[in-house]
Amino acid sequence: MQPAAVSDVNPEVTEAVQPTPLLTPQAGVPNLIDTEAAFDSALTELALGSGPFAFDAERASGYKYSARAYLIQIKRTGGGLHLIDPIPFGPNHRCFIKLNEMIRDEEVILHASTQDLPCLRELGINPQILFDTELGGRIAGLARVGLGPLLETLMGVSLAKEHSAVDWSQRPLPHDWLNYAALDVELLVELREKVYQLLFDAKKWEWAKEDFAAIVTAPAAKPRVDPWRRTSGMHKIKKRNHMAVVRQLWNARNEIARELDVSPSRLLSDAAITEIAIASDKAPITNRKHLEKILRPLGLRARWLENAATWITCITDAISLPEDQWPESRSKSDAMPPIKIWRERFPEKYAPLSHARFNLQIRSEELSIPLENMISPELVRRICWEPPTTPVFDSLVAMGARRWQAEIASPILEKALTEREPLEIPELESPTEAPPAE
């Protein structure tokens, strides 16, 4: 879908203007849809509209184990703004099936789509044509791409974010929460037009289309290997017997959290797990008081001790394991070694990497696009770690790069692979990663 051109956008000028607070939707806050009759009425109204559908979803991150949606917001030009409570309906309800049929050949606008698509798909809503305003803003070269900053920069309005971290599983939902949620889609269609125009003017629209299409067709993420290794604070865990304690506690916490549908960190924080592990071989941990002593410096929370007996059993079981059952220091996978050791231990691989990243960074600045959006740093590392026997362009595409990304990156990588002496650039020690959405 390619809309008519909109008026020129000059972000530098717009940013200098004090934004106008957007306090309530123009048509007011709609009633929450929680009955089939209300849902059917909303579908009828949406069908009378035209153009793309603006979607958003609210989850209970930090409160619930699941990532299910607890509120769906939809707006369409001429089709109204609607707030749907998905809980009374459940996945694949006939109303969600009908909604999915309605959007099949229409564009769906989402901000930071990879966050909301899983919970929408769980309900049976599967967009086929996507426009991601956050990703579009990145490709366009905007510095701040959160929904609020984009609205301020491109449309001169500001959003309040006071309810961004509330428990959306709560019922009934307060009116001011619904107002906040409605505002997230109130101007999303208009914002899409602004972002599109920036992309079109910068000759990046085809790039963005390819990225949007790739998100829609991307396979589901594979389960992580040893997810307990991602526990915050694992850098402090040096001993394998301590790792055994972390593994045991993490797995038990995860199982309880899944059964109760509670965020794992509410049962026991990651910091608590690592502190317990470090203390596990210093003195016996056999009762609640021992746990309290370890956890009190962290700001002990009562809920951490609700499952004290389970935690103590985990600790006892872990420390009683024979050494051959302790976790390996590193996960057995095909992952590459950390960048920080390449210079000393793999200089023949570090040399091309240093040249590749330096010149890719220059190119990303020339194109006004973040490096991580121009080409995945992981793919750059993989190419330098194991140079392909096929053309670099083909290898990048086979590994998941967009064709436009491969066209930009492959000549730079091909030249880098011929280098034998590294560039002395300290910042290359820490690989660039995509910043979180604002």
Contacts in CASP RR format, 6 or more apart in sequence:
PFRMAT RR
TARGET T0000
AUTHOR 0000-0000-0000
METHOD contacts of the structure
MODEL  1
MQPAAVSDVNPEVTEAVQPTPLLTPQAGVPNLIDTEAAFDSALTELALGS
GPFAFDAERASGYKYSARAYLIQIKRTGGGLHLIDPIPFGPNHRCFIKLN
EMIRDEEVILHASTQDLPCLRELGINPQILFDTELGGRIAGLARVGLGPL
LETLMGVSLAKEHSAVDWSQRPLPHDWLNYAALDVELLVELREKVYQLLF
DAKKWEWAKEDFAAIVTAPAAKPRVDPWRRTSGMHKIKKRNHMAVVRQLW
NARNEIARELDVSPSRLLSDAAITEIAIASDKAPITNRKHLEKILRPLGL
RARWLENAATWITCITDAISLPEDQWPESRSKSDAMPPIKIWRERFPEKY
APLSHARFNLQIRSEELSIPLENMISPELVRRICWEPPTTPVFDSLVAMG
ARRWQAEIASPILEKALTEREPLEIPELESPTEAPPAE
1 51 0 8 1.000
1 52 0 8 1.000
1 107 0 8 1.000
1 129 0 8 1.000
2 196 0 8 1.000
2 205 0 8 1.000
3 193 0 8 1.000
3 196 0 8 1.000
5 197 0 8 1.000
5 200 0 8 1.000
6 193 0 8 1.000
6 194 0 8 1.000
6 196 0 8 1.000
6 197 0 8 1.000
7 197 0 8 1.000
8 197 0 8 1.000
8 201 0 8 1.000
9 154 0 8 1.000
9 194 0 8 1.000
9 197 0 8 1.000
9 198 0 8 1.000
11 142 0 8 1.000
11 153 0 8 1.000
11 154 0 8 1.000
11 198 0 8 1.000
14 152 0 8 1.000
14 153 0 8 1.000
14 154 0 8 1.000
14 155 0 8 1.000
14 156 0 8 1.000
15 152 0 8 1.000
15 153 0 8 1.000
17 156 0 8 1.000
19 151 0 8 1.000
19 152 0 8 1.000
19 156 0 8 1.000
19 157 0 8 1.000
19 158 0 8 1.000
20 156 0 8 1.000
20 157 0 8 1.000
20 158 0 8 1.000
21 157 0 8 1.000
21 158 0 8 1.000
21 160 0 8 1.000
22 151 0 8 1.000
22 157 0 8 1.000
22 158 0 8 1.000
22 159 0 8 1.000
22 183 0 8 1.000
22 186 0 8 1.000
22 187 0 8 1.000
23 160 0 8 1.000
24 179 0 8 1.000
24 182 0 8 1.000
24 183 0 8 1.000
25 81 0 8 1.000
25 179 0 8 1.000
25 182 0 8 1.000
25 183 0 8 1.000
25 186 0 8 1.000
26 186 0 8 1.000
27 80 0 8 1.000
27 81 0 8 1.000
28 182 0 8 1.000
29 83 0 8 1.000
29 175 0 8 1.000
29 178 0 8 1.000
29 179 0 8 1.000
29 182 0 8 1.000
30 80 0 8 1.000
30 81 0 8 1.000
30 82 0 8 1.000
30 83 0 8 1.000
30 182 0 8 1.000
31 38 0 8 1.000
31 83 0 8 1.000
32 83 0 8 1.000
32 84 0 8 1.000
32 85 0 8 1.000
32 173 0 8 1.000
32 178 0 8 1.000
33 39 0 8 1.000
33 42 0 8 1.000
33 82 0 8 1.000
33 83 0 8 1.000
33 84 0 8 1.000
33 85 0 8 1.000
34 85 0 8 1.000
34 87 0 8 1.000
34 88 0 8 1.000
35 88 0 8 1.000
36 89 0 8 1.000
36 95 0 8 1.000
39 84 0 8 1.000
39 89 0 8 1.000
39 95 0 8 1.000
40 95 0 8 1.000
42 74 0 8 1.000
42 82 0 8 1.000
42 84 0 8 1.000
43 95 0 8 1.000
43 98 0 8 1.000
43 99 0 8 1.000
43 102 0 8 1.000
45 79 0 8 1.000
45 80 0 8 1.000
45 82 0 8 1.000
46 53 0 8 1.000
46 74 0 8 1.000
46 76 0 8 1.000
46 79 0 8 1.000
46 80 0 8 1.000
46 82 0 8 1.000
46 99 0 8 1.000
46 102 0 8 1.000
47 79 0 8 1.000
47 102 0 8 1.000
48 78 0 8 1.000
48 79 0 8 1.000
49 76 0 8 1.000
49 77 0 8 1.000
49 78 0 8 1.000
49 79 0 8 1.000
49 80 0 8 1.000
50 76 0 8 1.000
50 77 0 8 1.000
50 78 0 8 1.000
51 76 0 8 1.000
51 77 0 8 1.000
51 106 0 8 1.000
51 107 0 8 1.000
51 189 0 8 1.000
52 76 0 8 1.000
52 106 0 8 1.000
52 107 0 8 1.000
52 108 0 8 1.000
52 109 0 8 1.000
52 131 0 8 1.000
52 189 0 8 1.000
52 192 0 8 1.000
53 74 0 8 1.000
53 75 0 8 1.000
53 76 0 8 1.000
53 102 0 8 1.000
53 103 0 8 1.000
53 106 0 8 1.000
53 107 0 8 1.000
53 108 0 8 1.000
53 109 0 8 1.000
54 73 0 8 1.000
54 74 0 8 1.000
54 75 0 8 1.000
54 76 0 8 1.000
54 108 0 8 1.000
54 109 0 8 1.000
54 185 0 8 1.000
54 188 0 8 1.000
54 189 0 8 1.000
54 192 0 8 1.000
55 72 0 8 1.000
55 73 0 8 1.000
55 74 0 8 1.000
55 108 0 8 1.000
55 109 0 8 1.000
55 110 0 8 1.000
55 116 0 8 1.000
55 120 0 8 1.000
55 125 0 8 1.000
55 127 0 8 1.000
55 185 0 8 1.000
56 72 0 8 1.000
56 73 0 8 1.000
56 110 0 8 1.000
56 111 0 8 1.000
56 116 0 8 1.000
56 181 0 8 1.000
56 184 0 8 1.000
56 185 0 8 1.000
56 188 0 8 1.000
57 69 0 8 1.000
57 71 0 8 1.000
57 72 0 8 1.000
57 73 0 8 1.000
57 116 0 8 1.000
57 119 0 8 1.000
57 120 0 8 1.000
58 69 0 8 1.000
58 70 0 8 1.000
58 71 0 8 1.000
58 73 0 8 1.000
58 168 0 8 1.000
58 181 0 8 1.000
59 67 0 8 1.000
59 68 0 8 1.000
59 69 0 8 1.000
59 70 0 8 1.000
59 119 0 8 1.000
59 168 0 8 1.000
60 68 0 8 1.000
60 70 0 8 1.000
60 167 0 8 1.000
60 168 0 8 1.000
60 169 0 8 1.000
61 67 0 8 1.000
61 165 0 8 1.000
61 263 0 8 1.000
62 263 0 8 1.000
62 265 0 8 1.000
62 266 0 8 1.000
63 167 0 8 1.000
63 169 0 8 1.000
63 262 0 8 1.000
63 263 0 8 1.000
63 266 0 8 1.000
64 169 0 8 1.000
64 261 0 8 1.000
64 262 0 8 1.000
64 263 0 8 1.000
65 257 0 8 1.000
65 258 0 8 1.000
65 260 0 8 1.000
65 261 0 8 1.000
65 262 0 8 1.000
65 263 0 8 1.000
65 264 0 8 1.000
66 261 0 8 1.000
67 118 0 8 1.000
67 119 0 8 1.000
68 86 0 8 1.000
68 119 0 8 1.000
68 122 0 8 1.000
69 86 0 8 1.000
69 116 0 8 1.000
69 119 0 8 1.000
69 120 0 8 1.000
69 122 0 8 1.000
69 123 0 8 1.000
70 85 0 8 1.000
70 86 0 8 1.000
70 87 0 8 1.000
70 168 0 8 1.000
70 169 0 8 1.000
71 83 0 8 1.000
71 84 0 8 1.000
71 85 0 8 1.000
71 86 0 8 1.000
71 168 0 8 1.000
71 173 0 8 1.000
71 178 0 8 1.000
71 181 0 8 1.000
72 83 0 8 1.000
72 84 0 8 1.000
72 86 0 8 1.000
72 120 0 8 1.000
72 123 0 8 1.000
72 125 0 8 1.000
73 81 0 8 1.000
73 82 0 8 1.000
73 83 0 8 1.000
73 84 0 8 1.000
73 181 0 8 1.000
73 182 0 8 1.000
73 184 0 8 1.000
73 185 0 8 1.000
74 81 0 8 1.000
74 82 0 8 1.000
74 84 0 8 1.000
74 99 0 8 1.000
74 185 0 8 1.000
75 81 0 8 1.000
75 82 0 8 1.000
75 185 0 8 1.000
75 186 0 8 1.000
75 188 0 8 1.000
75 189 0 8 1.000
76 189 0 8 1.000
77 189 0 8 1.000
81 182 0 8 1.000
81 185 0 8 1.000
81 186 0 8 1.000
83 178 0 8 1.000
83 181 0 8 1.000
83 182 0 8 1.000
85 173 0 8 1.000
86 96 0 8 1.000
86 123 0 8 1.000
87 171 0 8 1.000
89 95 0 8 1.000
89 96 0 8 1.000
89 123 0 8 1.000
90 96 0 8 1.000
90 123 0 8 1.000
91 122 0 8 1.000
91 123 0 8 1.000
91 124 0 8 1.000
92 123 0 8 1.000
92 124 0 8 1.000
93 123 0 8 1.000
96 123 0 8 1.000
96 124 0 8 1.000
96 125 0 8 1.000
97 124 0 8 1.000
99 125 0 8 1.000
100 124 0 8 1.000
100 125 0 8 1.000
100 126 0 8 1.000
103 125 0 8 1.000
103 127 0 8 1.000
103 128 0 8 1.000
104 128 0 8 1.000
105 128 0 8 1.000
105 129 0 8 1.000
106 129 0 8 1.000
107 129 0 8 1.000
107 130 0 8 1.000
107 131 0 8 1.000
108 127 0 8 1.000
108 129 0 8 1.000
108 130 0 8 1.000
108 131 0 8 1.000
109 131 0 8 1.000
109 132 0 8 1.000
109 133 0 8 1.000
109 188 0 8 1.000
109 189 0 8 1.000
109 192 0 8 1.000
110 116 0 8 1.000
110 117 0 8 1.000
110 127 0 8 1.000
110 130 0 8 1.000
110 131 0 8 1.000
110 132 0 8 1.000
110 133 0 8 1.000
111 132 0 8 1.000
111 133 0 8 1.000
111 134 0 8 1.000
111 146 0 8 1.000
111 147 0 8 1.000
111 150 0 8 1.000
111 184 0 8 1.000
111 188 0 8 1.000
112 132 0 8 1.000
112 134 0 8 1.000
112 135 0 8 1.000
112 146 0 8 1.000
112 147 0 8 1.000
112 437 0 8 1.000
113 130 0 8 1.000
113 132 0 8 1.000
113 134 0 8 1.000
113 135 0 8 1.000
113 215 0 8 1.000
114 215 0 8 1.000
115 437 0 8 1.000
117 127 0 8 1.000
117 215 0 8 1.000
120 126 0 8 1.000
120 127 0 8 1.000
127 216 0 8 1.000
128 216 0 8 1.000
129 212 0 8 1.000
129 216 0 8 1.000
130 212 0 8 1.000
130 213 0 8 1.000
130 215 0 8 1.000
130 216 0 8 1.000
131 192 0 8 1.000
131 195 0 8 1.000
131 196 0 8 1.000
131 212 0 8 1.000
132 211 0 8 1.000
132 212 0 8 1.000
132 215 0 8 1.000
133 147 0 8 1.000
133 150 0 8 1.000
133 188 0 8 1.000
133 191 0 8 1.000
133 192 0 8 1.000
133 195 0 8 1.000
134 145 0 8 1.000
134 146 0 8 1.000
134 147 0 8 1.000
134 150 0 8 1.000
134 437 0 8 1.000
135 208 0 8 1.000
135 211 0 8 1.000
135 212 0 8 1.000
135 215 0 8 1.000
135 373 0 8 1.000
136 145 0 8 1.000
136 195 0 8 1.000
136 199 0 8 1.000
136 208 0 8 1.000
136 211 0 8 1.000
137 145 0 8 1.000
137 150 0 8 1.000
137 195 0 8 1.000
137 198 0 8 1.000
137 199 0 8 1.000
138 145 0 8 1.000
138 369 0 8 1.000
138 370 0 8 1.000
138 373 0 8 1.000
139 199 0 8 1.000
139 204 0 8 1.000
139 207 0 8 1.000
139 208 0 8 1.000
139 211 0 8 1.000
139 369 0 8 1.000
139 373 0 8 1.000
140 195 0 8 1.000
140 198 0 8 1.000
140 199 0 8 1.000
140 202 0 8 1.000
140 204 0 8 1.000
140 208 0 8 1.000
140 368 0 8 1.000
141 198 0 8 1.000
141 202 0 8 1.000
141 368 0 8 1.000
141 369 0 8 1.000
141 370 0 8 1.000
142 150 0 8 1.000
142 153 0 8 1.000
142 198 0 8 1.000
144 150 0 8 1.000
144 153 0 8 1.000
144 438 0 8 1.000
145 437 0 8 1.000
145 438 0 8 1.000
146 437 0 8 1.000
146 438 0 8 1.000
147 159 0 8 1.000
147 184 0 8 1.000
147 191 0 8 1.000
147 438 0 8 1.000
148 158 0 8 1.000
148 159 0 8 1.000
148 161 0 8 1.000
148 438 0 8 1.000
149 438 0 8 1.000
150 191 0 8 1.000
150 195 0 8 1.000
151 157 0 8 1.000
151 158 0 8 1.000
151 159 0 8 1.000
151 187 0 8 1.000
151 191 0 8 1.000
152 158 0 8 1.000
154 191 0 8 1.000
154 194 0 8 1.000
154 195 0 8 1.000
154 198 0 8 1.000
155 187 0 8 1.000
155 190 0 8 1.000
155 191 0 8 1.000
155 194 0 8 1.000
157 187 0 8 1.000
159 183 0 8 1.000
159 184 0 8 1.000
160 180 0 8 1.000
160 183 0 8 1.000
162 180 0 8 1.000
163 176 0 8 1.000
163 177 0 8 1.000
163 180 0 8 1.000
163 181 0 8 1.000
164 180 0 8 1.000
166 177 0 8 1.000
168 177 0 8 1.000
196 205 0 8 1.000
199 205 0 8 1.000
199 207 0 8 1.000
199 208 0 8 1.000
202 368 0 8 1.000
204 369 0 8 1.000
206 404 0 8 1.000
207 402 0 8 1.000
207 404 0 8 1.000
210 402 0 8 1.000
210 403 0 8 1.000
210 404 0 8 1.000
211 373 0 8 1.000
211 402 0 8 1.000
214 400 0 8 1.000
214 402 0 8 1.000
224 230 0 8 1.000
225 331 0 8 1.000
225 332 0 8 1.000
225 333 0 8 1.000
226 247 0 8 1.000
226 327 0 8 1.000
226 331 0 8 1.000
227 250 0 8 1.000
227 254 0 8 1.000
228 246 0 8 1.000
228 247 0 8 1.000
228 250 0 8 1.000
228 251 0 8 1.000
229 331 0 8 1.000
231 246 0 8 1.000
231 250 0 8 1.000
231 270 0 8 1.000
231 273 0 8 1.000
231 274 0 8 1.000
232 270 0 8 1.000
232 271 0 8 1.000
232 274 0 8 1.000
233 270 0 8 1.000
233 271 0 8 1.000
233 274 0 8 1.000
234 246 0 8 1.000
234 274 0 8 1.000
236 274 0 8 1.000
236 278 0 8 1.000
237 243 0 8 1.000
237 246 0 8 1.000
237 274 0 8 1.000
237 277 0 8 1.000
237 278 0 8 1.000
239 281 0 8 1.000
240 323 0 8 1.000
240 326 0 8 1.000
240 327 0 8 1.000
240 328 0 8 1.000
240 329 0 8 1.000
241 280 0 8 1.000
241 281 0 8 1.000
241 318 0 8 1.000
241 319 0 8 1.000
241 321 0 8 1.000
241 323 0 8 1.000
241 326 0 8 1.000
242 277 0 8 1.000
242 278 0 8 1.000
242 280 0 8 1.000
242 281 0 8 1.000
243 277 0 8 1.000
243 326 0 8 1.000
243 327 0 8 1.000
243 329 0 8 1.000
244 318 0 8 1.000
244 319 0 8 1.000
244 321 0 8 1.000
244 325 0 8 1.000
244 326 0 8 1.000
244 327 0 8 1.000
245 276 0 8 1.000
245 277 0 8 1.000
245 280 0 8 1.000
245 314 0 8 1.000
245 315 0 8 1.000
245 318 0 8 1.000
245 319 0 8 1.000
246 273 0 8 1.000
246 274 0 8 1.000
246 277 0 8 1.000
247 318 0 8 1.000
247 327 0 8 1.000
248 314 0 8 1.000
248 315 0 8 1.000
248 317 0 8 1.000
248 318 0 8 1.000
249 268 0 8 1.000
249 273 0 8 1.000
249 276 0 8 1.000
249 277 0 8 1.000
249 311 0 8 1.000
249 314 0 8 1.000
249 315 0 8 1.000
249 318 0 8 1.000
250 273 0 8 1.000
252 307 0 8 1.000
252 310 0 8 1.000
252 311 0 8 1.000
252 314 0 8 1.000
253 264 0 8 1.000
253 267 0 8 1.000
253 268 0 8 1.000
253 273 0 8 1.000
253 307 0 8 1.000
254 264 0 8 1.000
256 262 0 8 1.000
256 267 0 8 1.000
256 307 0 8 1.000
256 310 0 8 1.000
257 263 0 8 1.000
257 264 0 8 1.000
257 266 0 8 1.000
257 267 0 8 1.000
260 267 0 8 1.000
266 303 0 8 1.000
267 303 0 8 1.000
267 304 0 8 1.000
267 306 0 8 1.000
267 307 0 8 1.000
268 304 0 8 1.000
268 307 0 8 1.000
268 311 0 8 1.000
269 298 0 8 1.000
269 301 0 8 1.000
269 304 0 8 1.000
271 298 0 8 1.000
272 295 0 8 1.000
272 298 0 8 1.000
272 304 0 8 1.000
275 294 0 8 1.000
275 295 0 8 1.000
275 297 0 8 1.000
275 298 0 8 1.000
276 285 0 8 1.000
276 291 0 8 1.000
276 294 0 8 1.000
276 295 0 8 1.000
276 311 0 8 1.000
276 315 0 8 1.000
279 285 0 8 1.000
279 294 0 8 1.000
280 315 0 8 1.000
280 318 0 8 1.000
280 319 0 8 1.000
281 319 0 8 1.000
283 290 0 8 1.000
284 290 0 8 1.000
285 291 0 8 1.000
285 294 0 8 1.000
285 312 0 8 1.000
285 315 0 8 1.000
285 316 0 8 1.000
286 312 0 8 1.000
286 316 0 8 1.000
287 312 0 8 1.000
288 305 0 8 1.000
288 308 0 8 1.000
288 312 0 8 1.000
290 312 0 8 1.000
291 304 0 8 1.000
291 305 0 8 1.000
291 308 0 8 1.000
291 311 0 8 1.000
291 312 0 8 1.000
292 300 0 8 1.000
292 305 0 8 1.000
295 304 0 8 1.000
295 305 0 8 1.000
336 381 0 8 1.000
336 382 0 8 1.000
336 385 0 8 1.000
337 345 0 8 1.000
337 346 0 8 1.000
339 353 0 8 1.000
339 381 0 8 1.000
339 428 0 8 1.000
339 429 0 8 1.000
339 430 0 8 1.000
339 431 0 8 1.000
340 429 0 8 1.000
342 349 0 8 1.000
342 350 0 8 1.000
342 353 0 8 1.000
343 350 0 8 1.000
343 422 0 8 1.000
343 429 0 8 1.000
346 385 0 8 1.000
347 422 0 8 1.000
348 420 0 8 1.000
349 384 0 8 1.000
349 385 0 8 1.000
350 422 0 8 1.000
351 419 0 8 1.000
351 420 0 8 1.000
351 421 0 8 1.000
351 422 0 8 1.000
352 384 0 8 1.000
352 387 0 8 1.000
352 413 0 8 1.000
352 416 0 8 1.000
352 417 0 8 1.000
352 418 0 8 1.000
352 419 0 8 1.000
353 380 0 8 1.000
353 381 0 8 1.000
353 384 0 8 1.000
353 416 0 8 1.000
353 422 0 8 1.000
353 428 0 8 1.000
354 419 0 8 1.000
354 422 0 8 1.000
354 423 0 8 1.000
354 425 0 8 1.000
354 428 0 8 1.000
355 415 0 8 1.000
355 416 0 8 1.000
355 419 0 8 1.000
355 422 0 8 1.000
355 423 0 8 1.000
356 380 0 8 1.000
356 383 0 8 1.000
356 384 0 8 1.000
356 412 0 8 1.000
356 413 0 8 1.000
356 416 0 8 1.000
356 417 0 8 1.000
357 377 0 8 1.000
357 380 0 8 1.000
357 425 0 8 1.000
357 428 0 8 1.000
357 432 0 8 1.000
358 423 0 8 1.000
358 425 0 8 1.000
358 428 0 8 1.000
359 412 0 8 1.000
359 415 0 8 1.000
359 416 0 8 1.000
360 371 0 8 1.000
360 374 0 8 1.000
360 375 0 8 1.000
360 380 0 8 1.000
360 409 0 8 1.000
360 412 0 8 1.000
360 413 0 8 1.000
361 371 0 8 1.000
361 432 0 8 1.000
363 374 0 8 1.000
363 408 0 8 1.000
363 412 0 8 1.000
364 370 0 8 1.000
364 371 0 8 1.000
364 374 0 8 1.000
367 374 0 8 1.000
367 408 0 8 1.000
370 434 0 8 1.000
370 435 0 8 1.000
371 377 0 8 1.000
371 432 0 8 1.000
372 432 0 8 1.000
372 433 0 8 1.000
372 434 0 8 1.000
373 434 0 8 1.000
374 405 0 8 1.000
374 408 0 8 1.000
374 409 0 8 1.000
375 396 0 8 1.000
375 401 0 8 1.000
375 405 0 8 1.000
375 408 0 8 1.000
375 409 0 8 1.000
376 401 0 8 1.000
376 405 0 8 1.000
377 431 0 8 1.000
377 432 0 8 1.000
377 433 0 8 1.000
379 396 0 8 1.000
379 399 0 8 1.000
379 400 0 8 1.000
379 401 0 8 1.000
379 409 0 8 1.000
380 409 0 8 1.000
380 413 0 8 1.000
381 431 0 8 1.000
382 399 0 8 1.000
383 392 0 8 1.000
383 395 0 8 1.000
383 396 0 8 1.000
383 413 0 8 1.000
383 417 0 8 1.000
384 413 0 8 1.000
384 416 0 8 1.000
384 417 0 8 1.000
387 417 0 8 1.000
388 394 0 8 1.000
388 395 0 8 1.000
390 398 0 8 1.000
391 410 0 8 1.000
392 406 0 8 1.000
392 409 0 8 1.000
392 410 0 8 1.000
392 413 0 8 1.000
392 414 0 8 1.000
392 417 0 8 1.000
393 406 0 8 1.000
393 407 0 8 1.000
393 410 0 8 1.000
396 405 0 8 1.000
396 406 0 8 1.000
396 409 0 8 1.000
396 410 0 8 1.000
396 413 0 8 1.000
397 403 0 8 1.000
397 406 0 8 1.000
401 409 0 8 1.000
END
